[in-house]
Amino acid sequence: MYYRIRNFLFPTHFDRRAHLLNATLLLLIVGMSTFTPIFYIASFIARDTTSARNLPLAIGIFILLVAIGLLYLMRRGYIWLSGLILLLVLFVTITSSLMLTKTSWITMAAYLLIITLSGLLMGQYAVLGFTGFTILTTFVLFWLSNGNFTFFQNDPLLLTNWVSFSFVAGLEGILLYIAINSLVRAVRSLNESNEQLQVWKASLEQRVADRTHDLELAVKVGHNIARVRDLDSLLSDAAELIRSRFNLYYVQIYLTDPTGQGLILRTGTGKVGQELTRRGHRLPFGPGSINGVAAADKRPVVVDDTQQSPLFRYNPLLPETRSEMSIPLIAGSDVLGVLDLQSSQPNSFTEDNFSTFEILAAQLAVAIQNARLFAEMEQARTEVEAQARRLVHEGWGAFLDAIRHREEIGYVYEQGKLISVEEAKRPFSEENTAEQLVIPISITGEPVGEICLEALPDKSWSAAERELVNNIAYQVAQHIENLRLLSEAEAYRLEAEEAIRRLVHEQWESFEESFELQPGFVYDQKQVKPLTENGHDTSGYQVPLQIQGETIGFLEVAEGDEATAEILQAVADRLSAHLENLRLGEQTRRALAETERLYTASQALTAVQSEQEAITTLIHNIDHTHLDKILVAQVCHGMDASCMAEVVAGWSRNEREKIPVGEMLTTVSFSVLNQIEPDEVLIINDVTTSSQLDEDSRLNLQAQGIKSLAIIPISSGQETSGWLLLEAIESAWQFTESAIQGYKTLAGQTAVVLERIRALQDAQARATREQLTREIGAKVSSFIDLEKILQTTARELSHALGASHAVIRMGVPMKNETQTNGQNQDRSE
C-alpha cells in the first residue's frame, strides 16, 4: 500500500520539471484544502457576516479546483501547458488581490515567487517573460491609480514602491536567468556526459559480452577436442569447430616435421584444406610465410589487412582472405605446430579476441600432446600385450615339448567317468552352439586351451552359466600359468646351480694348475704325508668337500660311528668354505698385482718418445713366465701382396736365438694370419688339437716348433697397425682370461702411443716444410731480377732438400714440338 501511494503521488517516469510541478500542485491542494475550512471556521467564530470574508474563501476554493484540474491534466502528459496555466492563474489571482486591496509587501513577494516558480517550471526564458509581464502589469496598475479610479487610493509612495519593486523583480529575473541558463548548460553537459557514458557502457558491455562469448566458445571447443584421442580426427574436428564457432573463412593446422625445421599441413577446412593436405603442403621455419615466422619466433603473427601486408602470400585457392592470424602451438618449450586462422573481413583479429585464440591454441597444443602421448601409450600397450602373448605362446610351446609333457593334455568327463582326450569316443567341436559351450582358457589374451561343455537334451546355456564358466576358465588359466612359471623357475634354478658348479670346477682346476697342488694328504697316527694314488684305503667314512654343490675333494677317516660322521661333515663344511676363501683371496691378490703391473706399463708407455721405445716397453712389460718368444709385427704397406706383416722387434727365452727383425710374415710363411680379421684376437692353446686351425696352418706352426700361440691386434679405433705374437715352444700353455685381457690392454695402449708419436712426427715434418717454404719464399721475394730469383730458388731448394743438383728452367716450347720431346729435353738437362 505504501509503495502504491508513493507511486501515485510521485510517479517514477516524471522528469525533473514534472516532479517539481507535481509537488507544487500537491502543495497547493493540501494548503488550500487546509486553509479554506480553517478560514471559514475562524470567520464563523468571529461572527463576521460581512461580504469581505467570502472573497478569500472563494479564492481558496478556486485555486483548489484549478490545482486538482491541472494535476489531472499533467498526469495526462500536458506538463508544459499545466505549468503555464498554473502560473497564469496565480498571476491573475495576485493581480486581482492587488487591485482590490492596498499594495503590500506580501503582494510584491508573491510576484517574486511567481517569477522564481516560472523559471523552475518553464525555464530561463519564462523568467524573462514573467519578469517583464510583472513589471508591465504593476506599471499599468500605477497608471490606473493616478487616473483616479475609484477602487485605487491615491498614495504618494506608490511610484517609489513601483520603481523599487521593478528593480528587485528585474534583478531577480536577470539573476534567475543567468543561474538557470548556467544550470541548464551544466545539466546539458551532464546529460551529454551521461549519454557518452551510457554509450561507453553499452560498448564496454558489448565488448565484455563478446569476450565472454568468445571465451565460452573457446571452452566449448576445448572440451570437444579434449574428448578426441585420435590425432587426425582431433585436428580435423578442431579446425572445423573453430571455423564454424568463430565464423571464420578458413582454418588450417600445421604440425612440425620430424626434423623440427619445417611445417607439414595436417588438416584444413573445406575442399581447399583437403586439396592442400593431399598435396602434402609444407612450409619452412623462418621468413617466407606467416606460419613460418610464427613457428620460428614462437609468437603469434597477425595480418590486419592482407592487401597491405608484405608478409602475406596470396593463395589462389583462398581468394577471399582479407586478414590472417598465425598462433604457434607450444607445449613446454617445444613448438608442436601452428594454428592458422583466416577471415574474409579485414581487421577481424583484434585485442578483444586475441587472448581467446591464444587460449584456444594452448588448449589445442595440450590436446595434441595428449593425443600423441595416448597414441604412444596405446602402441606401447599393444606391443607389450603382443610381447606377452608371444612369450606365453613360446613358454607353453616349450612347456608342452613332448619330452617333459605331452603336446596336448586334456580330460573328458562323460557318463560318470574321467578319461583323457585321446580315449574319448568322439571329438568335440570348437564352435559355440545352442547345445555346446566352448570357453577359451586365455593368458594375457593368448589362448592356451579351452573348456567345452555339452548340454543335456532340451537344455540351453543361460547367461549366468556362461559367466560362471568364464570365471572358472579365468581361474584355471591363472593357476596353470603359475604352475608353468614355477616349473620354469625351478629349471632356471637348476641351470644356474649347474653353471655355478661348472664355474667353480673350472676355477679350481685353474687354481690347482697354477699352484701345482698335491692331490691330497694323509695322517697315519705319526705324521702327515702326501697322498699317493694307491696309498690310502677308501673303506672308511668319506665326506665330500663341496662349494656351491660342486665337489672339489674328500675328507675321510678309516673308521668311526655316526657321531664321527657328523663331526666329519661339520669339519668338511668349514674346510670347504675356508679353502674357497683362500682361493678367492689368492685370485684377488693376483688381480691386484696384474692391475698394478698394467698401471706401471701404462706409465712407462706414456713416457716414451719414439716408436721403437714404445714397442720395446710393450715387450718388456709382458709376463714372460710361460712364453718362449714374443714378436711385434707391423702391417705391410706398399709391399708385395703376399706380405702381411714385418717383424720390427721381439724377445726370446733362448738368448742365443736371433730375433728375425725385418722378416716378412707372408701368406705362406705364417698362413695363420689369413684366418683372422685385422682386429680379431686368436688364441691357440694347443696347436696339435685346436679346431681353429686349418691343416696348412697347423703344419706351418708345427714346422716352426710352436705349441701354443696368441695373436693380439695392436689397434686404435678401427685401424690395426700390427700384431703382438706370443709363442710357447717348449710346452703348450693354457692362456687364461686374465692374461689375455692384460695382453689386449697393453696392445691397445701401445697402439694409442704409436698413433700419438706418428701424429707428432707428422706435425713436426709439416712444420719443418712450412718453415722452409717461408724462408725460401722470403729470400726469393727480396729480389726483383728474374735471373736472381731463379738462381736463388735452385740453390735454396738444393740445400734444403739435400739434392746433388737442382734445375729450374723457364721458356715456351716450339709449336711443332710435342710434349714428350719437351719432357725428354727436361730430363737431359
C-alpha positions in Angstrom: 0.0 0.0 0.0 2.8 2.4 0.9 4.5 1.9 -2.5 1.2 2.3 -4.3 0.5 5.6 -2.6 4.1 6.8 -3.2 4.0 5.8 -6.9 0.7 7.7 -7.2 1.9 10.8 -5.6 5.4 10.8 -7.1 5.4 8.8 -10.4 8.8 7.4 -11.3 8.5 8.2 -15.0 8.4 12.0 -14.4 11.4 14.2 -15.2 12.7 17.0 -13.0 10.2 19.7 -14.1 7.3 17.3 -13.9 8.3 16.3 -10.3 8.5 20.0 -9.4 5.1 20.8 -10.9 3.6 17.8 -9.3 5.0 18.8 -5.9 3.7 22.4 -6.3 0.2 21.3 -7.2 0.1 18.8 -4.4 1.3 21.5 -2.0 -1.5 23.9 -3.3 -4.1 21.2 -2.9 -3.0 20.4 0.6 -2.6 24.1 1.5 -6.0 25.2 0.1 -7.7 22.1 1.5 -6.4 23.1 4.9 -6.7 27.0 4.6 -10.3 27.1 3.3 -12.0 25.3 6.2 -9.8 27.0 8.8 -10.6 30.4 7.4 -14.3 29.6 7.3 -14.3 28.3 10.9 -12.3 31.4 12.1 -14.8 33.7 10.4 -17.7 31.8 11.9 -16.3 32.0 15.4 -15.6 35.8 15.0 -19.2 36.2 13.7 -18.0 38.0 10.7 -21.1 38.3 8.5 -19.7 40.8 6.0 -19.2 40.0 2.3 -15.4 40.5 2.7 -15.0 37.1 4.2 -16.4 35.4 1.1 -13.6 36.6 -1.2 -10.6 34.6 0.4 -12.9 31.7 0.7 -13.8 31.9 -3.0 -10.2 32.4 -4.0 -9.1 29.3 -1.9 -11.8 27.1 -3.4 -10.9 28.4 -6.9 -7.2 27.7 -6.5 -8.0 24.2 -5.1 -10.2 23.3 -8.0 -7.6 24.6 -10.5 -4.8 22.7 -8.8 -6.9 19.4 -9.0 -7.7 20.0 -12.7 -4.1 20.8 -13.5 -2.9 17.7 -11.6 -5.2 15.6 -13.8 -4.1 17.4 -16.9 -0.4 16.9 -16.0 -1.0 13.2 -15.4 -2.3 13.0 -18.9 1.0 14.3 -20.3 0.4 18.0 -20.7 3.1 19.1 -18.4 4.2 22.4 -20.1 0.6 23.5 -20.5 -0.3 22.7 -16.9 2.7 24.7 -15.7 1.8 27.7 -17.8 -1.9 27.6 -16.7 -0.8 27.4 -13.1 1.5 30.4 -13.4 -1.2 32.5 -15.2 -3.8 31.6 -12.6 -1.5 32.5 -9.7 -0.5 35.7 -11.5 -4.2 36.7 -12.2 -5.1 35.9 -8.6 -2.3 38.1 -7.2 -3.1 40.9 -9.6 -6.8 40.7 -8.6 -5.8 40.8 -5.0 -3.6 43.8 -5.7 -6.5 45.6 -7.5 -8.9 45.0 -4.6 -6.6 45.6 -1.7 -3.9 48.0 -0.9 -0.3 47.3 -2.1 1.7 45.4 0.5 5.0 43.6 0.7 3.1 40.3 0.7 1.7 41.0 -2.8 5.2 42.0 -4.1 6.7 38.8 -2.6 4.0 36.8 -4.3 5.0 38.3 -7.7 8.7 37.4 -7.0 7.6 33.9 -6.1 5.8 33.6 -9.4 8.9 34.7 -11.3 11.0 32.2 -9.4 8.4 29.5 -10.0 8.2 30.2 -13.7 12.0 29.7 -14.0 11.8 26.4 -12.2 8.8 25.1 -14.1 9.3 26.5 -17.6 12.9 27.5 -18.0 15.1 30.6 -18.2 13.0 32.2 -21.0 9.8 32.1 -18.9 11.7 34.0 -16.2 12.3 36.9 -18.6 8.7 36.8 -19.9 7.1 36.7 -16.5 9.5 39.4 -15.1 8.7 41.8 -18.0 5.0 40.9 -17.7 5.0 41.6 -13.9 6.8 45.0 -14.3 4.3 45.9 -17.1 1.3 44.9 -15.1 2.4 46.8 -12.0 3.1 49.9 -14.2 -0.4 49.7 -15.7 -1.8 49.4 -12.2 0.3 52.5 -11.2 -1.0 54.5 -14.2 -4.6 53.4 -13.4 -4.0 54.5 -9.8 -3.1 58.1 -11.0 -6.2 58.1 -13.3 -8.3 58.5 -10.2 -10.1 55.1 -10.5 -12.3 54.8 -7.5 -11.1 51.4 -6.3 -7.5 52.8 -6.1 -6.4 55.0 -3.4 -4.0 57.9 -4.1 -0.7 57.1 -2.5 2.3 59.4 -2.9 4.7 56.5 -2.3 3.2 54.3 -5.0 5.7 55.4 -7.7 8.6 54.9 -5.3 7.3 51.4 -4.4 6.8 50.5 -8.1 10.3 51.6 -9.0 11.8 49.6 -6.1 9.7 46.6 -6.9 10.6 46.8 -10.6 14.3 47.0 -9.8 14.0 43.9 -7.4 11.9 42.0 -9.9 14.3 42.8 -12.8 17.4 41.9 -10.8 15.8 38.7 -9.6 14.8 37.8 -13.2 18.3 38.5 -14.6 19.9 36.5 -11.8 17.5 33.7 -12.2 18.0 33.7 -16.0 21.8 33.6 -15.5 21.5 30.9 -12.8 19.0 28.8 -14.7 20.9 29.2 -18.0 24.2 28.0 -16.3 22.2 25.2 -14.7 20.7 24.2 -18.0 24.2 24.2 -19.6 25.6 22.2 -16.7 22.6 19.8 -16.9 23.0 19.5 -20.7 26.7 18.8 -20.3 26.0 16.3 -17.6 23.4 14.7 -19.9 25.8 14.6 -22.7 28.4 13.1 -20.4 25.8 10.6 -19.2 24.9 9.8 -22.7 28.5 9.3 -23.6 29.0 7.1 -20.5 26.0 5.2 -21.5 27.4 4.7 -25.0 30.7 3.7 -23.5 29.0 1.4 -21.0 27.0 -0.2 -23.8 30.2 -0.6 -25.9 32.0 -2.0 -22.9 29.2 -4.3 -22.1 29.1 -5.4 -25.7 32.9 -6.0 -25.6 32.6 -7.9 -22.4 29.7 -9.9 -23.8 31.7 -10.6 -27.0 34.8 -11.5 -25.0 32.6 -13.8 -22.7 31.0 -15.3 -25.8 34.4 -16.0 -27.3 35.8 -17.5 -24.1 32.7 -19.7 -23.8 33.2 -20.8 -27.4 36.9 -21.4 -26.7 35.9 -23.5 -23.6 33.3 -25.5 -25.6 35.8 -26.1 -28.4 38.4 -27.1 -25.9 36.0 -29.6 -24.3 35.1 -31.0 -27.6 38.6 -31.5 -28.8 39.7 -32.9 -25.4 37.4 -35.9 -25.9 39.1 -37.0 -29.1 42.1 -39.3 -28.8 42.9 -40.0 -32.5 45.3 -37.3 -33.7 43.9 -37.0 -37.2 40.3 -36.8 -36.0 41.3 -34.3 -33.3 42.9 -31.9 -35.8 40.1 -32.2 -38.3 37.4 -31.7 -35.7 39.2 -28.8 -34.1 39.7 -26.9 -37.3 36.1 -27.3 -38.3 34.8 -26.4 -34.8 37.0 -23.2 -34.7 35.9 -22.1 -38.2 32.2 -22.6 -37.5 32.0 -21.3 -34.0 34.0 -18.1 -34.7 32.5 -17.6 -38.2 35.9 -17.7 -40.0 36.7 -18.1 -43.7 39.3 -20.8 -43.4 41.2 -22.6 -40.6 44.2 -24.9 -41.0 46.6 -26.7 -38.7 50.3 -27.4 -39.3 52.5 -29.8 -37.3 56.3 -29.7 -37.2 58.1 -32.4 -39.2 60.5 -34.9 -37.6 63.5 -32.6 -38.2 61.9 -29.8 -36.3 62.8 -27.3 -39.0 59.6 -27.4 -41.1 55.8 -27.4 -41.0 53.5 -30.0 -42.6 49.9 -29.3 -43.2 47.8 -31.9 -41.4 44.3 -30.6 -41.8 42.3 -27.7 -43.3 38.6 -26.9 -43.5 36.6 -27.5 -46.6 37.7 -28.8 -50.0 40.6 -26.4 -50.1 42.0 -28.0 -46.9 41.5 -31.4 -48.4 43.3 -30.4 -51.6 46.3 -28.8 -49.8 46.6 -31.8 -47.5 46.5 -34.1 -50.4 49.4 -32.2 -52.0 51.4 -32.5 -48.8 51.8 -28.8 -48.4 54.9 -27.9 -46.4 56.5 -24.6 -45.1 60.0 -24.0 -43.7 60.6 -22.2 -40.4 61.5 -18.6 -40.6 60.8 -15.8 -43.2 58.8 -16.5 -46.2 55.4 -17.2 -44.7 53.3 -16.0 -41.7 53.2 -19.5 -40.3 57.0 -20.0 -40.7 57.7 -16.7 -38.8 55.2 -17.6 -36.0 56.8 -21.1 -35.6 60.4 -19.7 -35.7 59.8 -16.8 -33.3 57.4 -18.7 -31.0 54.9 -15.8 -31.0 51.6 -15.0 -32.8 51.7 -13.1 -36.1 48.7 -11.0 -37.1 48.0 -9.6 -40.6 45.2 -7.0 -40.3 44.8 -6.4 -44.0 46.3 -8.9 -46.5 46.3 -6.3 -49.3 48.7 -4.1 -47.4 51.0 -6.7 -45.6 54.3 -7.7 -47.1 54.2 -11.0 -45.1 51.1 -12.3 -46.7 51.5 -14.7 -49.6 48.4 -14.9 -51.9 46.9 -18.4 -52.3 44.7 -18.7 -55.4 42.7 -21.4 -53.6 41.8 -18.9 -50.9 41.0 -15.6 -52.8 38.7 -14.1 -50.1 41.3 -14.0 -47.3 41.5 -10.4 -46.0 43.0 -10.9 -42.5 45.0 -13.7 -41.0 46.4 -14.8 -37.6 49.0 -17.5 -37.1 49.5 -18.8 -33.5 52.2 -21.3 -32.6 51.2 -24.4 -30.8 53.7 -24.6 -27.9 53.9 -27.3 -25.2 56.6 -26.6 -22.7 59.5 -25.2 -24.8 58.7 -27.3 -28.0 56.8 -26.0 -31.0 54.3 -28.7 -32.0 52.8 -26.8 -34.9 50.9 -23.7 -35.9 47.2 -22.8 -35.8 46.3 -20.6 -38.9 43.1 -18.6 -38.9 41.8 -16.6 -41.9 38.9 -14.2 -42.2 37.1 -12.7 -45.2 36.9 -9.3 -43.4 39.9 -7.0 -42.6 40.9 -6.3 -39.0 39.0 -9.3 -37.8 41.7 -10.3 -35.3 41.8 -7.6 -32.6 43.0 -7.3 -29.0 39.5 -8.3 -27.9 39.7 -11.8 -29.4 43.4 -12.1 -29.4 43.6 -13.7 -25.9 40.7 -16.0 -26.8 42.5 -17.5 -29.7 45.7 -17.8 -27.7 43.8 -19.8 -25.0 42.3 -21.9 -27.8 45.8 -22.5 -29.3 47.1 -23.5 -25.8 44.3 -25.9 -25.3 44.8 -27.4 -28.8 48.6 -27.8 -28.1 47.8 -29.7 -24.9 45.2 -31.8 -26.7 47.8 -32.6 -29.5 50.4 -33.6 -27.0 47.9 -35.7 -25.0 46.8 -37.4 -28.3 50.4 -38.2 -29.2 51.1 -39.5 -25.7 47.9 -41.5 -25.8 48.9 -43.0 -29.2 52.4 -43.8 -27.9 50.9 -45.3 -24.8 48.4 -47.4 -26.9 51.3 -48.5 -29.2 53.4 -49.4 -26.2 50.5 -51.3 -24.6 49.8 -53.1 -27.8 53.4 -54.1 -28.2 53.6 -55.2 -24.5 50.4 -57.3 -25.0 51.7 -58.8 -28.2 55.1 -59.5 -26.5 53.2 -61.0 -23.5 51.1 -63.2 -25.8 54.2 -64.2 -27.8 56.1 -65.1 -24.5 53.1 -67.1 -23.3 52.9 -68.9 -26.6 56.6 -69.7 -26.6 56.5 -70.6 -23.0 53.7 -73.0 -23.3 55.2 -74.4 -26.5 58.4 -75.1 -24.6 56.5 -76.5 -21.6 54.5 -78.9 -23.8 57.5 -80.1 -25.7 56.5 -83.7 -26.0 59.5 -84.6 -23.8 58.7 -83.4 -20.3 55.0 -83.1 -21.0 52.7 -84.2 -23.8 52.0 -81.7 -26.6 48.3 -81.9 -25.7 46.9 -82.5 -22.3 43.2 -82.8 -21.6 40.4 -84.8 -19.9 36.8 -85.6 -20.6 34.2 -86.3 -18.0 31.4 -88.4 -19.6 28.9 -90.8 -18.1 30.4 -90.5 -14.6 33.9 -91.3 -15.8 37.0 -89.1 -16.2 39.2 -90.1 -19.2 41.9 -88.5 -21.3 41.1 -86.7 -24.5 42.8 -89.4 -26.5 40.5 -92.0 -25.0 37.3 -90.0 -25.8 34.8 -91.7 -28.1 34.2 -88.7 -30.2 35.8 -85.3 -30.8 34.3 -82.0 -29.6 33.6 -79.1 -31.9 35.4 -75.8 -31.2 32.3 -73.7 -32.1 29.6 -72.4 -29.7 26.2 -73.8 -30.4 22.9 -73.9 -28.5 23.9 -77.3 -27.1 27.6 -76.9 -26.8 29.5 -74.1 -24.9 33.2 -73.5 -25.7 35.1 -71.1 -23.5 38.8 -70.4 -24.2 41.5 -70.6 -21.5 43.5 -67.5 -22.2 46.5 -66.0 -20.5 47.2 -62.3 -21.4 44.9 -62.7 -24.4 46.7 -65.8 -25.8 44.6 -68.9 -25.8 46.3 -72.0 -24.4 43.4 -74.2 -24.1 39.6 -74.4 -23.8 36.7 -75.7 -21.8 33.9 -77.5 -23.8 30.6 -78.3 -22.2 27.7 -80.1 -23.9 24.2 -79.6 -22.5 21.6 -82.3 -21.9 18.8 -82.7 -24.4 16.2 -79.8 -24.4 18.6 -77.6 -22.4 20.4 -74.3 -23.5 23.1 -72.4 -21.7 22.0 -69.3 -19.8 24.0 -66.1 -19.4 24.6 -66.8 -15.8 26.0 -70.2 -16.6 28.2 -68.8 -19.4 29.6 -66.2 -16.9 30.3 -68.9 -14.4 32.2 -71.0 -16.9 34.2 -67.8 -17.9 35.2 -67.2 -14.3 36.3 -70.8 -13.9 38.3 -70.6 -17.1 40.0 -67.4 -15.8 40.9 -69.1 -12.5 42.2 -72.2 -14.3 44.3 -70.1 -16.6 45.9 -68.2 -13.7 46.6 -71.4 -11.8 48.2 -73.4 -14.6 50.2 -70.3 -15.6 51.6 -70.1 -12.1 52.4 -73.8 -12.2 54.3 -73.3 -15.6 56.2 -70.3 -14.2 57.1 -72.3 -11.1 58.4 -75.1 -13.3 60.4 -72.7 -15.4 61.8 -71.1 -12.3 62.9 -74.5 -11.0 64.5 -75.3 -14.3 66.3 -72.0 -14.3 67.5 -72.6 -10.8 68.9 -75.9 -11.7 70.7 -74.4 -14.7 72.1 -71.6 -12.5 73.3 -74.1 -10.0 74.9 -76.2 -12.8 76.6 -73.1 -14.2 77.9 -72.2 -10.7 79.2 -75.7 -10.2 80.9 -75.6 -13.6 82.4 -72.2 -12.9 83.7 -73.4 -9.5 85.1 -76.5 -11.2 86.9 -74.6 -13.9 88.3 -72.1 -11.3 89.6 -74.8 -9.1 91.2 -76.6 -12.0 92.9 -73.4 -13.0 93.9 -72.7 -9.4 95.4 -76.2 -9.0 97.3 -75.9 -12.3 98.7 -72.5 -11.2 99.9 -73.7 -7.8 100.6 -77.3 -8.7 98.8 -78.6 -5.6 99.3 -82.0 -4.2 96.4 -84.5 -4.8 96.0 -84.7 -1.0 97.4 -85.5 2.4 97.1 -88.4 4.8 97.7 -88.7 8.5 98.8 -92.2 9.7 98.9 -91.5 13.5 102.5 -90.5 13.2 102.9 -87.8 10.6 101.2 -86.1 7.7 102.3 -87.4 4.3 101.4 -86.5 0.7 98.6 -88.7 -0.7 99.5 -91.1 -3.5 97.1 -92.7 -5.9 97.2 -96.1 -4.2 98.4 -95.2 -0.8 95.2 -95.0 1.1 92.1 -97.1 2.0 88.7 -95.7 1.0 86.7 -98.2 3.0 86.1 -95.8 5.9 83.8 -92.8 6.3 84.1 -90.3 3.4 82.6 -86.8 3.2 82.9 -84.6 0.1 84.3 -81.1 0.2 81.7 -79.1 -1.7 81.5 -75.4 -2.9 78.2 -74.3 -4.3 77.3 -78.0 -4.8 80.5 -78.8 -6.7 82.8 -81.4 -5.2 86.4 -80.3 -5.0 87.8 -83.1 -2.8 87.0 -85.5 0.0 87.6 -85.8 3.7 87.6 -89.3 5.1 88.6 -91.3 8.2 89.4 -95.0 8.4 86.7 -95.9 11.0 84.1 -94.3 13.2 80.4 -94.2 14.2 77.5 -91.8 13.4 78.9 -89.2 15.8 82.2 -89.3 13.9 80.3 -88.8 10.7 78.5 -85.7 12.0 81.8 -84.2 13.2 83.4 -85.1 9.9 80.6 -83.4 8.0 80.9 -80.2 10.1 84.7 -80.1 9.6 84.2 -80.7 5.8 81.8 -77.7 5.6 84.1 -75.4 7.4 87.2 -76.6 5.5 85.3 -76.1 2.1 84.4 -72.5 3.0 88.0 -71.8 4.2 89.5 -73.3 1.0 87.2 -71.2 -1.1 88.1 -68.0 0.8 91.8 -68.8 0.3 91.3 -69.3 -3.4 89.3 -66.1 -3.7 92.0 -64.2 -1.7 94.7 -65.5 -4.0 92.7 -64.6 -7.1 92.2 -61.1 -5.7 95.9 -60.8 -5.0 96.7 -61.8 -8.5 94.2 -59.4 -9.9 95.7 -56.5 -7.9 99.2 -57.5 -9.0 98.1 -57.6 -12.6 96.4 -54.2 -12.3 99.5 -52.7 -10.7 101.6 -54.2 -13.5 99.3 -52.8 -16.1 99.4 -49.4 -14.4 103.2 -49.4 -14.3 103.3 -50.4 -18.0 100.8 -47.6 -18.8 103.0 -45.1 -17.1 106.1 -46.3 -19.0 104.3 -46.2 -22.3 103.2 -42.6 -21.6 106.8 -41.5 -21.2 108.2 -42.9 -24.4 109.3 -40.6 -27.2 109.8 -42.9 -30.2 108.0 -45.9 -31.9 110.9 -48.3 -31.2 110.9 -47.3 -27.5 107.2 -47.9 -27.3 107.5 -51.4 -28.8 110.4 -52.2 -26.5 108.4 -51.1 -23.5 105.4 -53.3 -24.6 107.6 -56.4 -24.8 109.3 -55.6 -21.5 106.0 -55.4 -19.6 104.6 -58.6 -20.8 104.8 -61.6 -18.4 107.4 -63.9 -19.8 106.8 -66.8 -17.4 105.1 -69.2 -19.7 106.2 -67.7 -23.0 109.3 -68.7 -25.1 109.1 -66.0 -27.8 107.4 -62.6 -28.2 107.3 -60.8 -31.6 105.9 -57.5 -32.7 105.0 -57.2 -36.4 103.7 -54.2 -38.2 101.3 -54.3 -41.2 103.0 -54.2 -44.6 102.3 -51.1 -46.6 103.1 -50.8 -50.3 105.0 -54.1 -50.5 104.3 -57.5 -52.0 100.7 -58.5 -51.9 101.7 -61.7 -50.2 103.4 -59.8 -47.3 101.1 -59.4 -44.4 103.4 -58.1 -41.6 107.0 -57.3 -40.9 108.8 -58.2 -37.7 110.1 -55.0 -36.0 111.0 -56.2 -32.5 111.0 -59.3 -30.3 112.2 -61.3 -27.3 113.3 -64.9 -27.0 114.0 -67.1 -23.9 116.9 -68.6 -25.8 119.4 -65.8 -25.7 121.4 -67.4 -28.5 118.4 -67.2 -30.9 118.5 -64.2 -33.1 115.3 -62.2 -33.3 114.2 -62.1 -37.0 113.8 -58.3 -37.2 112.9 -57.3 -40.8 111.5 -60.7 -41.6 108.4 -60.7 -43.7 105.4 -62.7 -42.5 103.7 -63.8 -45.7 100.6 -65.8 -46.5 103.0 -68.8 -47.0 105.4 -68.5 -44.1 102.8 -67.5 -41.5 99.5 -68.5 -43.1 97.6 -68.4 -39.8 97.2 -64.6 -40.3 94.9 -65.4 -43.2 92.4 -66.9 -40.9 91.7 -63.9 -38.8 90.3 -60.4 -39.3 92.8 -57.5 -38.7 91.2 -56.6 -35.3 90.4 -60.2 -34.2 92.1 -61.9 -31.3 93.3 -65.5 -31.9 94.1 -67.9 -29.0 95.6 -71.3 -29.8 96.2 -73.2 -26.5 97.4 -76.4 -28.3 98.3 -76.3 -32.0 98.1 -80.1 -32.3 94.4 -80.3 -31.2 93.0 -76.9 -31.9 89.9 -76.8 -34.1 90.5 -73.1 -35.0 93.3 -74.0 -37.4 93.1 -75.5 -40.9 95.6 -78.2 -41.8 98.0 -76.0 -43.6 98.3 -73.5 -40.8 98.7 -76.3 -38.3 101.6 -77.9 -40.2 103.1 -74.4 -40.7 103.1 -73.7 -36.9 104.3 -77.2 -36.1 107.2 -76.8 -38.5 108.2 -73.6 -36.5 108.0 -75.6 -33.3 105.1 -73.5 -31.9 102.9 -75.4 -29.4 100.7 -72.5 -28.2 100.1 -69.2 -29.9 98.2 -65.9 -29.1 97.8 -63.2 -31.7 96.7 -59.9 -30.2 96.0 -56.9 -32.6 97.7 -53.6 -32.0 94.8 -51.4 -33.0 93.4 -48.0 -32.1 89.8 -47.4 -33.0 89.1 -49.3 -36.2 92.6 -49.2 -37.6 95.1 -52.1 -36.9 98.8 -51.1 -37.2 100.3 -54.5 -36.3 100.1 -57.7 -34.1 101.6 -59.0 -30.9 102.6 -62.6 -31.4 103.0 -64.7 -28.2 104.5 -68.2 -28.7 105.0 -71.1 -26.3 107.6 -73.6 -27.8 108.9 -75.8 -25.1 105.4 -76.9 -23.9 101.8 -76.0 -24.6 100.3 -73.4 -22.2 96.7 -72.6 -21.5 96.2 -68.8 -21.9 94.0 -67.6 -19.1 91.3 -65.0 -19.5 93.0 -62.5 -17.2 96.3 -62.9 -19.1 94.5 -62.4 -22.5 92.8 -59.3 -21.1 96.1 -57.9 -19.9 97.7 -58.5 -23.4 94.8 -56.7 -25.1 95.1 -53.8 -22.7 98.8 -53.4 -23.3 98.4 -53.7 -27.0 95.7 -51.1 -27.1 97.7 -48.6 -25.0 100.7 -49.2 -27.3 98.6 -48.5 -30.4 97.4 -45.2 -28.9 101.0 -44.2 -28.0 102.2 -45.1 -31.5 99.4 -43.1 -33.1 100.3 -40.1 -30.9 104.0 -40.4 -31.8 103.3 -40.6 -35.5 100.9 -37.7 -35.3 103.6 -35.7 -33.5 106.2 -36.7 -36.2 103.8 -35.7 -39.0 103.2 -32.3 -37.3 106.9 -31.7 -36.9 107.6 -32.6 -40.5 104.8 -30.4 -41.7 106.1 -27.5 -39.5 109.6 -28.0 -41.0 108.3 -27.9 -44.5 106.3 -24.8 -43.8 109.4 -23.2 -42.2 111.5 -24.0 -45.3 108.8 -22.7 -47.6 108.6 -19.4 -45.7 112.4 -19.0 -45.6 112.8 -19.7 -49.4 109.8 -17.5 -50.2 111.3 -14.7 -48.1 114.6 -14.9 -49.9 113.0 -15.1 -53.4 110.7 -12.2 -52.7 113.6 -10.0 -51.8 114.8 -9.9 -55.5 113.2 -8.1 -58.4 115.5 -9.6 -61.1 114.2 -12.7 -62.8 117.6 -14.4 -63.1 118.4 -13.7 -59.4 115.0 -15.2 -58.5 115.7 -18.4 -60.5 119.2 -18.8 -59.2 118.2 -18.3 -55.6 115.3 -20.8 -55.9 117.6 -23.5 -57.4 120.3 -23.0 -54.7 118.0 -22.9 -51.7 116.0 -26.0 -52.8 119.2 -27.9 -53.3 120.5 -27.0 -49.9 117.1 -27.6 -48.1 116.4 -31.0 -49.7 120.0 -32.2 -49.8 119.8 -32.7 -53.6 123.0 -33.2 -55.6 121.8 -30.7 -58.2 118.7 -28.7 -58.9 117.4 -27.3 -62.2 114.9 -24.5 -62.7 114.0 -23.5 -66.3 111.7 -21.1 -68.0 110.7 -20.9 -71.6 107.9 -21.6 -74.1 108.3 -24.8 -76.2 108.1 -24.5 -80.0 104.7 -25.1 -81.5 105.9 -28.1 -83.6 107.4 -29.8 -80.5 105.4 -32.4 -78.8 105.0 -32.7 -75.0 107.0 -35.9 -75.0 110.0 -34.2 -76.6 109.8 -31.4 -74.1 109.9 -33.9 -71.2 112.8 -35.7 -72.7 114.7 -32.4 -73.0 114.0 -31.6 -69.4 115.4 -35.0 -68.4 118.6 -34.4 -70.5 119.1 -31.0 -68.9 
